């Protein structure tokens, strides 16, 4: 089986090569979950070997090393696995797959030219030290969520050529149908380093386990007419066990997997679950399923682990159900997301920005504790009949057809008029976004530049707007020229 890259994957590798040519020594390859980061990494490994150089890819779990080795084997690429007791230990090969622990114990890697770090947002201290202590080695970090504080001190460039929206439009990923379900109450919960403690989340999550199970039963039969493959992200191991038992009482086979289980058990369960004829209705876990889990026919994701600031975890979880089903694409036009955690609304603005514009900055402050929405805002965000997420600007629920009373975009206050949200009404925002689409189509702009220009104008990211193309008017041309002049002036000023 040969390795054939999609156009955006080839574009990404070209951008990385240009980065190295311009003096960037360590770079991040950002791409959404499902974009094929492993395939891009393999292409880089083989290209390095083709030049007579050594390359290695490090992963932080043994099971991920095995998966990557099998992927290389599928493409008939000779390689070794640097891991204690592994049957493919071949130190003479120019391509090596390593566990992070093995590399950290070695402390060095003579003759290495390229190092690829999987899930680089999880910054292991020893790996970071290895990168900094070996400046002659070129480094590429792979991630779908480059939001960890400090990444900018390790990597000096981020390459982002494809967005989640691009992949949904190309049918590589599927869109989410979101339902805002009964939420785990985290009011007053203890926090550790800005994040709710897992113990608190577990205790509070168990209180609504019955609602989580009931909502899943209702939605899977209402929408699909039968149980469909599901993954549940629970608040902790005890919460997972409790959910598994409650599903079993209703006649459904949900298996809880956690750090308490040995690697072979987890491997066997996931392999069984991946079979088309599996008898397992769903898997339940805290974070095990956010890495190395690739089961494209999963149709439902249940979010039952509240996060205060971890945008990365939220995006990683959603990515597990957004993979398209290449074997039967018509069988998966979308995936359901049942939100019992409050995470979707909590991170909605940040997610919309990443979905549309990708990631172009490191250490941009995306992972800070989020301000909770009010009860009124939460209620207004969902359909009162079916709890589907309302799409901005629409008064009709896309799921059940419920029509709510039209509301003015203006709040009337004596002697004053205030816009309800943001600056500029929806018509203005749509017009500007359509004109920015013209710059993307004919002016060579990236989606990220268009999104940032929109935010410069309105103070918010473009959300729920159509991608119709409209010719620019004098107002937007003037605005863009002003922003360009300001940028050039700032660059000149920075040199002195």
C-alpha positions in Angstrom: 0.0 0.0 0.0 1.5 3.3 -1.1 1.4 6.5 0.9 -0.6 9.1 -1.1 -1.0 12.5 0.5 -4.1 14.7 0.1 -3.4 18.2 -1.4 -3.7 20.0 2.0 -1.3 17.5 3.5 1.3 18.1 0.8 0.8 21.9 1.3 1.4 21.4 5.0 4.7 19.6 4.4 5.8 22.3 2.0 5.1 25.0 4.6 7.2 23.1 7.1 10.1 22.8 4.7 9.9 26.5 4.0 9.9 27.1 7.8 13.1 25.1 8.2 14.7 26.9 5.2 13.9 30.3 6.8 15.7 29.3 10.0 12.9 27.9 12.1 14.4 25.0 13.9 11.4 23.6 15.9 7.9 23.8 14.4 4.4 22.7 15.3 2.3 21.0 12.7 -1.3 21.9 13.6 -4.1 20.0 12.0 -7.5 18.9 13.3 -8.2 15.4 14.6 -8.8 13.3 11.5 -6.6 15.3 9.2 -4.1 12.6 8.9 -1.2 13.9 11.0 0.3 10.4 11.3 0.4 10.1 7.5 2.1 13.5 7.2 4.6 12.4 9.9 5.3 9.2 8.0 6.0 11.1 4.8 8.4 13.3 6.7 10.2 10.3 8.2 10.6 8.6 4.8 11.7 11.9 3.1 14.4 12.2 5.8 15.6 8.6 5.3 15.6 9.2 1.5 18.3 11.8 2.0 20.4 9.4 4.0 19.5 10.9 7.4 18.0 9.5 10.6 14.5 10.3 11.8 12.5 9.3 14.9 9.0 9.8 16.1 8.2 9.7 19.9 4.9 8.8 21.4 4.0 8.9 25.1 2.2 5.5 25.3 3.3 2.0 24.3 0.0 1.3 22.5 0.6 4.3 20.3 4.1 3.1 19.4 2.5 -0.2 18.3 -0.2 1.6 16.3 2.4 3.8 14.5 4.6 0.8 13.8 1.7 -1.0 12.2 0.9 2.0 10.1 4.5 2.1 8.8 4.3 -1.6 8.1 1.1 -1.0 6.1 3.1 1.3 3.9 6.0 -1.2 3.6 8.4 1.2 5.3 11.3 -0.4 7.2 11.8 0.9 10.7 12.7 0.0 14.2 10.9 0.4 17.5 13.0 1.7 20.4 11.1 0.3 23.3 12.1 -2.1 26.1 11.6 -5.7 24.9 9.9 -4.9 21.6 10.2 -7.5 18.9 11.0 -4.9 16.3 14.1 -3.6 18.1 16.3 -2.7 15.1 18.6 0.2 16.1 20.3 0.1 12.7 17.2 1.4 10.9 17.1 5.0 9.8 13.5 5.4 11.0 12.8 4.8 14.7 9.5 4.8 16.6 10.2 5.5 20.3 8.3 5.7 23.5 8.9 9.0 25.2 10.1 7.1 28.3 12.8 5.2 26.4 14.1 8.4 24.8 14.2 10.1 28.2 16.1 7.2 29.7 18.7 7.2 26.9 19.2 11.0 27.2 20.8 11.2 23.7 20.2 10.0 20.1 23.5 10.1 18.1 23.1 11.1 14.5 19.5 12.1 14.7 18.4 14.7 12.1 14.6 14.9 12.6 12.5 14.4 15.7 8.7 14.2 15.5 6.9 14.6 18.8 3.3 13.3 18.9 0.7 15.1 20.9 3.3 17.9 21.6 0.8 20.0 23.6 1.4 17.5 26.4 4.8 18.9 27.4 6.9 16.3 29.1 9.8 17.9 31.0 12.4 15.4 29.9 11.3 15.7 26.2 11.5 19.5 26.4 15.0 19.3 27.9 16.1 16.9 25.1 14.8 19.4 22.5 16.6 22.3 24.1 19.8 20.4 24.7 20.1 19.2 21.1 19.8 22.3 18.9 21.2 20.6 15.9 18.1 18.4 15.6 15.1 19.7 13.7 11.9 19.2 15.6 8.2 18.9 14.5 5.5 18.7 17.1 2.1 17.2 16.1 -1.1 18.4 17.7 -4.7 19.3 17.1 -4.7 21.6 20.2 -1.6 23.8 20.5 -2.9 25.8 23.4 -0.6 24.7 26.3 1.1 27.6 28.0 4.8 27.6 27.3 4.7 26.0 23.8 6.0 29.3 22.4 9.3 28.8 24.3 9.8 25.3 22.8 8.6 25.8 19.2 9.2 28.9 17.1 6.6 28.4 14.4 3.2 26.9 13.9 2.0 25.7 10.5 -1.7 25.7 10.0 -3.0 25.1 6.4 -6.3 23.4 6.9 -9.2 24.0 9.3 -11.9 21.8 10.8 -14.4 23.6 8.6 -12.3 22.8 5.5 -12.4 19.1 6.4 -16.1 19.1 7.1 -16.7 20.8 3.8 -14.6 18.2 2.1 -16.4 15.3 3.9 -13.3 14.2 5.7 -15.0 15.0 9.0 -18.7 15.2 9.8 -20.5 18.1 11.5 -21.9 17.8 15.0 -25.5 17.9 16.0 -25.3 19.3 19.5 -27.9 18.8 22.3 -27.5 20.8 25.5 -28.7 18.2 28.0 -29.1 18.3 31.8 -25.8 19.7 33.1 -23.5 18.5 35.9 -23.7 21.3 38.5 -20.2 22.5 39.3 -21.1 25.7 41.2 -18.8 26.2 44.1 -16.7 23.1 43.2 -13.0 23.0 44.2 -10.5 23.9 41.6 -6.8 22.8 41.3 -4.6 25.1 39.1 -7.8 26.6 37.6 -9.4 23.3 36.7 -12.2 21.6 38.6 -10.9 18.7 40.6 -11.7 15.2 39.2 -12.9 14.0 42.6 -15.5 16.8 42.7 -16.5 16.3 39.1 -16.9 12.5 39.8 -19.1 13.0 42.9 -21.3 15.5 41.1 -21.4 13.6 37.9 -22.8 10.5 39.6 -25.8 12.5 40.7 -27.0 12.8 37.2 -25.9 9.4 35.8 -29.6 8.4 35.4 -30.3 11.5 33.3 -27.2 10.7 31.1 -28.4 7.2 30.4 -32.0 8.3 29.8 -31.0 11.0 27.4 -28.8 8.6 25.4 -31.6 6.1 25.1 -34.1 8.8 24.0 -31.8 10.3 21.4 -30.3 7.2 19.9 -33.8 5.8 19.3 -35.4 9.1 18.3 -32.7 10.0 15.7 -31.3 6.6 14.6 -34.1 4.2 15.5 -31.7 1.9 17.4 -28.6 2.0 19.5 -25.5 3.4 17.7 -21.9 3.2 18.7 -21.1 5.7 21.4 -18.2 7.0 23.5 -18.8 8.6 26.9 -16.3 10.9 28.5 -17.0 10.5 32.2 -15.8 12.6 35.2 -13.7 9.8 36.8 -13.4 6.1 37.2 -16.1 5.7 39.8 -18.4 7.8 37.6 -17.6 5.5 34.7 -18.4 2.4 36.7 -21.6 3.8 37.9 -22.7 4.7 34.3 -21.7 1.3 33.0 -23.9 -0.4 35.7 -26.9 1.9 34.9 -26.6 1.2 31.2 -26.5 -2.5 31.9 -29.7 -2.2 34.0 -31.4 -0.8 30.9 -30.1 -3.7 28.7 -27.1 -1.9 27.0 -23.5 -3.1 27.0 -21.3 -0.1 27.9 -17.7 -1.0 29.0 -15.7 1.3 31.3 -12.0 1.4 30.6 -9.5 3.3 32.8 -5.9 3.4 34.1 -6.8 0.6 36.5 -7.1 -1.9 33.6 -4.1 -3.5 32.0 -3.0 -2.5 28.5 -4.0 -5.8 27.0 -7.6 -5.6 28.3 -7.9 -2.0 26.9 -6.5 -3.1 23.6 -8.8 -6.1 23.3 -11.9 -4.0 24.2 -11.1 -1.2 21.7 -10.4 -3.8 18.9 -13.7 -5.5 19.6 -15.6 -2.2 19.7 -14.1 -1.3 16.3 -15.6 -4.4 14.6 -18.8 -3.6 12.5 -20.7 -6.4 14.3 -19.5 -5.7 17.9 -21.9 -6.4 20.7 -20.5 -3.4 22.7 -22.9 -0.4 22.5 -20.4 2.0 24.0 -17.1 2.7 25.7 -16.8 4.9 28.8 -13.5 6.6 29.9 -12.1 9.8 31.2 -9.2 10.6 28.8 -8.0 7.2 27.4 -10.1 7.7 24.3 -8.7 11.1 23.4 -5.4 9.7 22.1 -4.9 6.9 19.5 -8.6 6.1 19.3 -9.7 5.7 15.7 -13.1 4.1 15.3 -14.8 6.1 12.5 -18.3 4.5 12.8 -18.8 6.0 16.2 -22.0 8.1 15.9 -22.6 9.5 19.4 -20.4 11.3 21.9 -21.5 12.0 25.4 -19.7 14.8 27.3 -19.9 14.2 31.1 -16.6 15.7 32.3 -16.8 19.4 32.9 -13.7 21.5 32.2 -13.2 25.0 33.5 -10.3 26.0 31.1 -9.1 22.9 29.2 -10.1 23.8 25.6 -7.6 21.2 24.4 -9.5 18.3 26.2 -12.9 19.6 24.9 -11.6 19.7 21.2 -9.9 16.4 21.5 -13.1 14.7 22.8 -15.3 16.1 20.0 -12.7 15.1 17.4 -13.2 11.4 18.4 -16.7 11.4 16.9 -16.2 13.8 14.0 -14.2 11.3 11.9 -16.0 10.5 8.7 -16.7 6.8 7.9 -14.8 6.2 4.7 -16.3 2.7 4.2 -19.9 3.9 4.4 -19.9 7.7 4.2 -23.7 7.8 3.6 -24.1 6.0 6.9 -22.6 8.9 8.8 -23.6 12.3 7.6 -23.2 13.8 11.1 -22.5 12.8 14.7 -24.5 13.5 17.8 -22.9 15.4 20.7 -24.9 15.1 24.0 -23.5 17.7 26.3 -24.0 17.1 30.1 -20.8 19.0 31.0 -21.6 22.5 29.9 -18.3 22.5 27.9 -19.8 23.2 24.5 -21.3 26.6 25.6 -18.4 27.3 27.9 -15.9 27.1 25.0 -18.2 28.0 22.1 -16.4 31.2 21.1 -13.0 29.6 21.2 -14.2 26.5 19.3 -15.9 28.6 16.6 -12.6 30.5 16.1 -10.6 27.3 15.8 -13.2 25.6 13.6 -13.2 28.5 11.1 -9.7 29.9 11.3 -7.4 27.2 12.6 -4.5 28.1 14.8 -1.8 30.7 13.9 -0.3 31.7 17.3 1.2 29.9 20.3 0.5 30.9 23.9 -2.5 32.9 22.8 -4.2 32.6 26.2 -6.9 30.3 24.9 -6.6 28.0 28.0 -7.8 30.2 30.8 -10.7 29.5 33.1 -13.9 30.6 31.3 -16.6 32.7 32.8 -19.8 30.7 33.3 -22.8 31.7 31.3 -25.9 32.7 33.2 -28.9 30.4 33.6 -30.8 32.7 31.2 -28.0 32.4 28.6 -27.9 28.7 28.9 -31.7 28.3 28.5 -31.7 30.7 25.5 -29.0 28.6 23.8 -31.1 25.6 23.3 -34.5 24.6 21.9 -37.1 24.5 24.7 -38.7 21.4 23.1 -35.8 19.1 22.2 -32.7 20.8 23.7 -30.9 21.0 20.4 -28.4 23.9 20.2 -29.9 27.0 18.6 -28.1 28.2 15.5 -27.3 31.9 15.7 -29.7 34.1 13.7 -32.4 31.4 13.4 -35.8 31.3 15.2 -36.5 27.7 14.0 -35.0 24.7 15.6 -33.1 22.7 12.9 -33.9 19.4 14.8 -37.6 19.5 15.7 -38.9 22.5 13.8 -40.0 24.4 16.9 -40.4 28.1 16.2 -39.8 30.6 18.9 -41.0 34.1 19.1 -38.9 36.5 17.0 -36.8 38.9 19.1 -35.4 42.2 18.1 -31.7 42.6 18.0 -32.1 45.8 19.9 -32.8 46.3 23.6 -34.9 49.4 24.3 -33.8 51.4 27.3 -35.2 54.9 28.1 -33.0 57.4 26.3 -30.6 54.7 25.1 -30.4 52.0 22.5 -27.9 49.1 22.9 -27.2 46.3 20.6 -27.9 42.9 22.1 -24.6 41.3 21.4 -21.3 42.4 19.8 -20.8 45.4 17.6 -22.6 45.4 14.3 -25.9 43.7 13.6 -26.1 40.3 11.9 -26.7 41.7 8.5 -23.5 43.8 8.7 -21.5 40.8 9.9 -22.8 38.6 7.1 -22.1 41.2 4.5 -18.5 41.7 5.8 -17.9 37.9 6.0 -19.2 37.5 2.5 -16.8 40.2 1.2 -13.9 38.5 3.1 -14.8 35.3 1.3 -14.0 37.2 -1.9 -10.5 37.9 -0.6 -10.1 34.2 0.2 -11.3 33.2 -3.2 -9.6 35.8 -5.4 -7.0 37.5 -3.1 -5.1 34.5 -1.9 -6.1 35.0 1.7 -6.2 32.1 4.2 -9.3 31.5 6.3 -7.3 32.5 9.4 -6.5 35.9 8.0 -10.2 36.5 7.0 -11.4 35.4 10.5 -8.9 37.7 12.2 -9.8 40.6 10.0 -13.5 40.0 10.9 -12.6 40.0 14.6 -10.6 43.2 14.2 -13.8 44.8 12.9 -16.5 43.4 15.1 -14.6 42.2 18.2 -15.9 38.6 17.9 -15.1 35.6 15.7 -17.3 34.9 12.7 -20.0 32.4 13.8 -22.8 30.7 12.0 -22.4 32.8 8.8 -22.8 31.6 5.3 -19.8 31.5 3.0 -21.4 33.3 0.1 -19.0 35.5 -1.9 -19.7 39.2 -2.3 -17.6 41.8 -4.1 -15.8 44.2 -1.7 -17.2 47.7 -1.2 -15.1 50.8 -0.5 -15.7 50.6 3.2 -14.0 47.2 3.6 -11.2 48.1 1.2 -10.5 51.2 3.3 -10.5 49.2 6.5 -8.1 46.6 5.1 -5.7 49.3 3.9 -5.8 51.0 7.3 -5.0 47.7 9.0 -2.2 47.0 6.6 -0.6 50.5 7.1 -0.9 50.0 10.9 0.8 46.6 10.6 3.7 48.0 8.5 4.1 51.0 10.8 4.3 48.6 13.8 6.9 46.4 12.0 9.1 49.5 11.3 8.8 50.7 14.8 9.8 47.3 16.2 13.1 47.5 14.3 14.2 50.6 16.2 
